[in-house]
């Protein structure tokens, strides 16, 4: 007969047995042994996969599929930038942010961004090399006069740009350098899907976890900087948009933001702008003054907005470091942001109708960014009428661009 002491200890021994440790999701799916390391197991780190353990979390996960453009690891799983579950657990978000971007276009629109009709740019190399201009002395007689920014103009640019990442926290909102159709539907580019998750993580980080989240953002920026092979034009654009938004967020939104963005960051930004501009900033139909496909127009128009924004951001960065800013001659002839009704059109038929009206309004030639710069035509009746015609249709982004140019050039 068992002693009372032994009988009493038996249930306690059963209750105190340690629970079986569970492998991470990736190792469980692949049916391989997991070393259970935190924040990420060695297998996920080596394969550049998302490493998440079975822990409740209200954080929307990073995108884990990129079709065929990111390559595949063993078992045919897509290679993605890894992010540990412990970092996700350290961030506290409003649960209402999980469905921040509802679909806004009908499924029968059939948007296909893999087939766009753009004309390769001849001046893209000048965008890539723009960071050199403050450091190179031009030949005698060819000196440029730097653009003079009033401190309040720089403050205005800074305050506007700093809002762009925060817009991504609101239901259904997108910053003005991302078109809604890029992020609606089931095929959001992985760079933008990750960007939405990481921006929320960074802005809503719990006290004490900020630097850990910033480190994750910087790793994603490094991945975007080197990922070029096999990407469609829309994916190159999305990578550039994400990198630009990360840079703006780190520069303006964090206590140590200015130290998180450096010359290397700006050089990479211009390199990525070059990659997307090289494939074209105009559709062939735009140049011939006819209606392009909706897909081609979305890509071209969004590229132009993103590149304009990069130049504005670069102006603030240079001014903070007492570096001169110069006229963006390489963008001469690039179209300004078109009317609000075009940018916000929710379906193809509506956009086509609005674009036909746009063509009729600009039979004398599309409005170009260089028309907002200082020139012999500045202040003339013809130039003022064209500017006023454009201003009657623009959205908030176009009005901001006009305000900056008017304050610098007196247009």
C-alpha positions as CSV (number, residue, x, y, z in Angstrom):
1,X,0.0,0.0,0.0
2,X,1.4,3.4,-0.9
3,X,2.4,5.6,1.9
4,X,0.3,8.8,2.4
5,X,3.4,10.9,1.7
6,X,3.9,9.2,-1.7
7,X,0.2,9.4,-2.6
8,X,0.2,13.2,-1.8
9,X,3.2,13.9,-3.9
10,X,2.0,12.1,-7.0
11,X,-0.6,14.7,-8.2
12,X,1.8,17.5,-7.4
13,X,4.4,15.9,-9.7
14,X,1.8,15.7,-12.5
15,X,0.7,19.3,-12.1
16,X,4.3,20.7,-12.1
17,X,5.4,18.9,-15.3
18,X,6.7,21.6,-17.8
19,X,4.6,22.1,-20.9
20,X,6.0,20.9,-24.1
21,X,7.7,23.7,-26.0
22,X,6.2,24.4,-29.4
23,X,8.2,24.9,-32.6
24,X,7.9,28.1,-34.6
25,X,5.3,28.3,-37.3
26,X,7.7,27.8,-40.2
27,X,9.4,24.7,-38.7
28,X,6.1,23.3,-37.8
29,X,4.8,23.6,-41.3
30,X,8.0,22.1,-42.7
31,X,8.0,19.3,-40.1
32,X,11.6,19.8,-39.1
33,X,13.2,20.3,-35.7
34,X,13.2,23.8,-34.3
35,X,16.0,25.0,-32.0
36,X,13.4,27.3,-30.3
37,X,15.8,30.3,-30.2
38,X,14.3,33.7,-29.6
39,X,13.6,36.2,-31.1
40,X,14.0,34.0,-34.2
41,X,15.2,30.4,-34.6
42,X,18.4,29.8,-36.5
43,X,16.6,28.1,-39.4
44,X,14.4,31.1,-40.1
45,X,17.3,33.4,-39.8
46,X,19.3,31.4,-42.4
47,X,16.4,31.2,-44.7
48,X,15.3,34.8,-44.2
49,X,11.8,33.7,-43.2
50,X,9.2,35.2,-40.8
51,X,9.8,33.5,-37.4
52,X,6.7,33.5,-35.3
53,X,5.8,31.4,-32.3
54,X,2.2,30.6,-31.3
55,X,1.6,33.7,-29.2
56,X,-1.6,35.8,-29.4
57,X,-1.0,39.1,-31.1
58,X,-3.2,41.8,-32.5
59,X,-0.5,43.0,-34.9
60,X,-1.3,42.4,-38.6
61,X,1.5,40.1,-39.8
62,X,3.9,41.2,-42.5
63,X,3.2,40.0,-46.0
64,X,4.7,36.6,-46.6
65,X,4.0,36.0,-50.2
66,X,5.6,37.7,-53.2
67,X,4.5,35.5,-56.0
68,X,7.6,34.5,-58.1
69,X,9.7,37.7,-57.8
70,X,11.5,37.0,-54.5
71,X,12.7,33.5,-55.2
72,X,12.0,30.4,-53.2
73,X,13.6,28.6,-50.3
74,X,13.5,24.9,-49.5
75,X,10.1,23.2,-49.7
76,X,9.2,25.9,-52.2
77,X,8.4,28.5,-49.6
78,X,8.9,32.2,-50.5
79,X,11.9,34.0,-49.1
80,X,10.8,37.0,-47.1
81,X,12.5,39.3,-44.6
82,X,12.3,37.8,-41.2
83,X,10.7,39.5,-38.3
84,X,10.5,38.0,-34.9
85,X,7.4,37.4,-32.8
86,X,9.0,39.1,-29.8
87,X,9.2,42.4,-31.7
88,X,5.6,42.1,-32.6
89,X,4.7,41.4,-29.0
90,X,6.5,44.5,-27.9
91,X,4.3,46.8,-29.9
92,X,0.9,47.9,-28.8
93,X,-1.6,48.8,-31.5
94,X,-5.2,49.9,-31.6
95,X,-7.1,46.7,-32.7
96,X,-9.2,48.9,-35.0
97,X,-6.1,49.4,-37.3
98,X,-6.1,45.8,-38.5
99,X,-8.3,46.5,-41.5
100,X,-6.9,49.9,-42.4
101,X,-7.2,49.5,-46.1
102,X,-10.5,48.1,-47.3
103,X,-10.8,47.3,-51.0
104,X,-12.0,50.3,-53.0
105,X,-12.3,49.1,-56.5
106,X,-14.7,46.5,-58.0
107,X,-13.2,43.1,-58.8
108,X,-14.3,43.4,-62.5
109,X,-11.9,46.3,-63.2
110,X,-9.3,43.6,-63.8
111,X,-6.3,45.9,-63.1
112,X,-3.0,44.3,-64.3
113,X,0.0,46.3,-63.3
114,X,2.4,43.8,-65.0
115,X,1.6,45.3,-68.4
116,X,2.1,49.1,-68.6
117,X,3.1,51.2,-71.5
118,X,5.8,53.6,-70.4
119,X,8.5,55.4,-72.3
120,X,12.0,54.9,-70.9
121,X,13.5,58.1,-69.4
122,X,16.7,59.6,-70.8
123,X,17.4,61.7,-67.7
124,X,17.2,59.0,-65.0
125,X,20.9,59.0,-64.4
126,X,20.8,62.6,-63.4
127,X,18.3,61.7,-60.7
128,X,20.6,59.0,-59.4
129,X,23.6,61.4,-59.3
130,X,21.8,64.4,-57.9
131,X,23.4,63.9,-54.4
132,X,26.7,64.8,-56.0
133,X,25.7,68.3,-57.1
134,X,26.4,70.1,-53.8
135,X,29.9,68.7,-53.8
136,X,31.0,69.2,-57.5
137,X,32.3,72.6,-58.7
138,X,30.9,73.4,-62.2
139,X,33.2,74.7,-64.9
140,X,33.8,78.5,-64.8
141,X,30.8,80.4,-66.3
142,X,28.4,77.5,-65.7
143,X,27.8,78.0,-62.0
144,X,24.3,77.5,-60.7
145,X,22.6,79.8,-58.3
146,X,21.3,77.7,-55.3
147,X,17.6,77.8,-54.5
148,X,17.0,79.9,-51.4
149,X,14.6,78.4,-48.9
150,X,13.0,80.6,-46.2
151,X,13.2,78.7,-42.9
152,X,9.4,78.8,-42.7
153,X,9.2,77.1,-46.2
154,X,11.4,74.3,-44.9
155,X,9.2,74.1,-41.8
156,X,6.1,73.9,-44.0
157,X,7.6,71.1,-46.1
158,X,8.7,69.2,-43.0
159,X,5.3,69.4,-41.3
160,X,3.5,68.2,-44.4
161,X,5.8,65.3,-45.1
162,X,5.9,64.2,-41.5
163,X,2.1,63.4,-41.7
164,X,2.5,60.9,-44.5
165,X,3.4,57.9,-42.4
166,X,0.7,58.8,-39.8
167,X,-1.9,58.8,-42.6
168,X,-1.3,55.0,-42.9
169,X,-2.8,54.5,-39.5
170,X,-6.3,55.6,-40.5
171,X,-8.9,53.4,-42.0
172,X,-9.0,53.6,-45.7
173,X,-6.4,56.3,-46.0
174,X,-3.2,56.3,-48.1
175,X,-0.5,58.9,-48.2
176,X,-0.6,61.0,-51.4
177,X,2.4,59.2,-53.0
178,X,0.5,55.9,-53.0
179,X,-2.4,55.3,-55.3
180,X,-5.4,53.5,-53.6
181,X,-5.4,50.8,-56.3
182,X,-1.9,49.7,-55.3
183,X,-3.0,48.6,-51.9
184,X,-6.6,47.3,-52.6
185,X,-7.5,43.8,-53.6
186,X,-5.5,40.6,-53.0
187,X,-2.3,41.5,-54.8
188,X,-0.8,44.3,-52.7
189,X,3.0,44.5,-53.4
190,X,5.0,42.9,-50.6
191,X,7.0,46.1,-50.1
192,X,3.9,48.1,-49.3
193,X,2.3,45.4,-47.2
194,X,5.4,45.3,-45.1
195,X,5.5,49.1,-45.0
196,X,2.0,49.4,-43.6
197,X,2.8,46.9,-40.8
198,X,6.2,48.4,-39.9
199,X,4.9,52.0,-40.0
200,X,2.2,51.0,-37.5
201,X,4.6,49.2,-35.4
202,X,7.1,52.1,-35.3
203,X,4.6,54.9,-34.6
204,X,2.6,52.8,-32.1
205,X,5.6,51.2,-30.4
206,X,5.3,50.6,-26.7
207,X,7.7,52.8,-24.5
208,X,11.1,51.2,-24.4
209,X,10.7,49.2,-27.7
210,X,11.3,52.0,-30.1
211,X,14.9,51.2,-31.0
212,X,14.1,47.5,-31.5
213,X,11.4,48.4,-34.0
214,X,13.6,51.0,-35.7
215,X,16.2,48.2,-36.1
216,X,13.6,46.1,-37.9
217,X,12.7,49.0,-40.1
218,X,16.3,49.5,-41.1
219,X,16.7,45.8,-42.0
220,X,13.7,46.1,-44.3
221,X,15.2,49.2,-45.8
222,X,18.4,47.3,-46.5
223,X,16.5,44.5,-48.2
224,X,14.6,47.0,-50.4
225,X,17.9,48.6,-51.4
226,X,19.4,45.5,-52.9
227,X,16.2,43.8,-54.3
228,X,16.0,44.6,-58.0
229,X,16.1,41.4,-60.1
230,X,12.9,40.1,-61.6
231,X,10.8,42.9,-60.3
232,X,7.9,44.4,-62.4
233,X,7.7,48.2,-62.8
234,X,5.0,48.4,-60.1
235,X,7.2,46.5,-57.6
236,X,10.2,48.8,-58.2
237,X,7.9,51.7,-57.6
238,X,6.4,50.1,-54.5
239,X,9.9,49.5,-53.1
240,X,10.9,53.1,-53.7
241,X,7.6,54.3,-52.1
242,X,8.2,52.2,-49.0
243,X,11.8,53.2,-48.6
244,X,10.8,56.9,-49.0
245,X,8.1,56.6,-46.3
246,X,10.5,54.8,-43.9
247,X,13.1,57.6,-44.4
248,X,10.5,60.3,-43.8
249,X,9.2,58.5,-40.7
250,X,12.7,58.0,-39.2
251,X,13.7,61.6,-40.0
252,X,10.7,63.4,-38.6
253,X,8.8,61.1,-36.2
254,X,11.5,59.8,-33.9
255,X,13.5,61.6,-31.1
256,X,16.7,60.5,-32.8
257,X,15.3,60.6,-36.3
258,X,17.9,62.8,-37.8
259,X,20.7,60.4,-36.9
260,X,18.8,57.4,-38.3
261,X,18.8,59.0,-41.8
262,X,22.2,59.8,-43.2
263,X,24.0,60.4,-46.5
264,X,23.9,56.7,-47.3
265,X,20.1,56.7,-46.9
266,X,19.7,59.7,-49.3
267,X,22.1,58.2,-51.9
268,X,20.0,54.9,-51.8
269,X,16.8,56.9,-52.2
270,X,18.1,58.5,-55.3
271,X,19.4,55.2,-56.6
272,X,15.9,53.7,-56.1
273,X,14.3,56.8,-57.8
274,X,16.6,56.2,-60.7
275,X,15.5,52.6,-61.0
276,X,11.9,53.4,-61.2
277,X,12.3,56.5,-63.4
278,X,14.5,54.6,-65.8
279,X,11.5,52.6,-67.0
280,X,9.6,55.8,-67.7
281,X,7.8,58.7,-66.1
282,X,5.2,59.0,-68.9
283,X,3.1,56.5,-70.8
284,X,3.4,56.6,-74.6
285,X,-0.2,57.7,-74.9
286,X,0.4,60.7,-72.6
287,X,3.2,61.9,-74.8
288,X,0.9,61.6,-77.9
289,X,-1.9,63.4,-76.0
290,X,-4.3,60.5,-76.0
291,X,-5.8,58.5,-73.2
292,X,-3.5,55.8,-71.8
293,X,-4.7,52.6,-70.0
294,X,-5.7,53.2,-66.4
295,X,-2.8,51.0,-65.2
296,X,-0.2,52.9,-67.2
297,X,-1.5,56.2,-65.9
298,X,-1.6,55.0,-62.3
299,X,2.0,53.9,-62.4
300,X,3.3,57.0,-64.3
301,X,1.4,59.5,-62.2
302,X,2.4,57.8,-58.9
303,X,6.0,57.7,-59.9
304,X,6.0,61.4,-60.5
305,X,4.4,62.1,-57.1
306,X,6.9,59.9,-55.3
307,X,9.9,61.5,-57.1
308,X,8.6,65.1,-56.4
309,X,8.3,64.1,-52.8
310,X,11.8,62.7,-52.7
311,X,13.1,66.1,-54.0
312,X,11.2,68.0,-51.3
313,X,12.6,65.7,-48.6
314,X,16.1,66.0,-50.0
315,X,15.7,69.8,-49.8
316,X,15.0,69.7,-46.1
317,X,17.8,67.2,-45.5
318,X,20.4,69.4,-47.4
319,X,19.2,72.5,-45.7
320,X,19.6,70.9,-42.3
321,X,23.2,70.2,-43.2
322,X,23.9,73.6,-44.8
323,X,24.2,72.0,-48.2
324,X,23.0,74.0,-51.3
325,X,19.8,73.0,-53.2
326,X,19.6,73.4,-56.9
327,X,16.8,73.5,-59.6
328,X,15.9,69.9,-60.6
329,X,16.6,70.4,-64.3
330,X,16.4,66.7,-64.8
331,X,12.7,66.9,-64.1
332,X,12.0,69.7,-66.6
333,X,9.0,68.7,-68.6
334,X,7.6,66.2,-66.1
335,X,3.9,66.6,-65.6
336,X,2.6,68.0,-62.4
337,X,0.0,66.0,-60.4
338,X,-3.2,65.9,-62.3
339,X,-6.7,66.8,-61.0
340,X,-8.2,65.4,-57.9
341,X,-11.1,63.7,-59.8
342,X,-8.5,61.7,-61.8
343,X,-6.4,60.7,-58.8
344,X,-9.4,59.6,-56.7
345,X,-11.4,57.9,-59.5
346,X,-12.8,54.7,-58.0
347,X,-13.3,52.6,-61.1
348,X,-12.1,52.4,-64.7
349,X,-15.2,53.9,-66.4
350,X,-15.2,57.0,-64.1
351,X,-11.4,57.5,-64.7
352,X,-11.8,57.2,-68.5
353,X,-14.5,59.8,-68.4
354,X,-12.5,62.2,-66.3
355,X,-9.4,61.7,-68.4
356,X,-11.2,62.6,-71.6
357,X,-12.2,65.8,-69.9
358,X,-8.6,66.3,-68.8
359,X,-7.5,66.0,-72.4
360,X,-10.0,68.6,-73.6
361,X,-8.8,71.0,-70.8
362,X,-5.2,70.7,-71.8
363,X,-5.3,70.7,-75.6
364,X,-2.5,73.4,-75.5
365,X,-0.2,70.9,-73.8
366,X,0.0,69.2,-70.4
367,X,1.0,71.4,-67.5
368,X,4.7,70.8,-66.5
369,X,6.5,71.2,-63.2
370,X,9.0,73.6,-64.8
371,X,6.1,76.0,-65.4
372,X,6.2,76.6,-61.7
373,X,9.8,77.6,-61.7
374,X,11.3,81.1,-62.2
375,X,11.6,81.9,-65.9
376,X,11.1,84.8,-68.4
377,X,7.4,83.7,-68.6
378,X,6.9,84.0,-64.9
379,X,4.1,86.4,-64.2
380,X,2.9,86.6,-67.8
381,X,-0.8,86.4,-68.6
382,X,-0.4,83.1,-70.5
383,X,1.5,81.5,-67.6
384,X,-0.9,82.7,-64.9
385,X,-3.9,81.4,-66.8
386,X,-2.3,78.0,-67.1
387,X,-1.5,77.9,-63.4
388,X,-5.0,79.0,-62.4
389,X,-6.5,76.3,-64.7
390,X,-4.4,73.7,-63.0
391,X,-5.1,75.0,-59.5
392,X,-8.9,74.7,-60.0
393,X,-8.6,70.9,-60.2
394,X,-5.7,69.9,-57.9
395,X,-5.9,67.9,-54.6
396,X,-4.1,68.8,-51.4
397,X,-0.8,67.4,-52.6
398,X,-0.9,69.5,-55.8
399,X,-1.7,72.6,-53.7
400,X,1.2,71.9,-51.4
401,X,3.5,71.5,-54.4
402,X,2.3,74.8,-55.8
403,X,2.7,76.6,-52.4
404,X,6.4,75.5,-52.2
405,X,7.2,76.5,-55.7
406,X,5.3,79.9,-55.4
407,X,7.3,80.7,-52.3
408,X,10.6,79.9,-53.9
409,X,10.1,81.1,-57.5
410,X,7.3,83.6,-57.2
411,X,5.2,81.9,-59.8
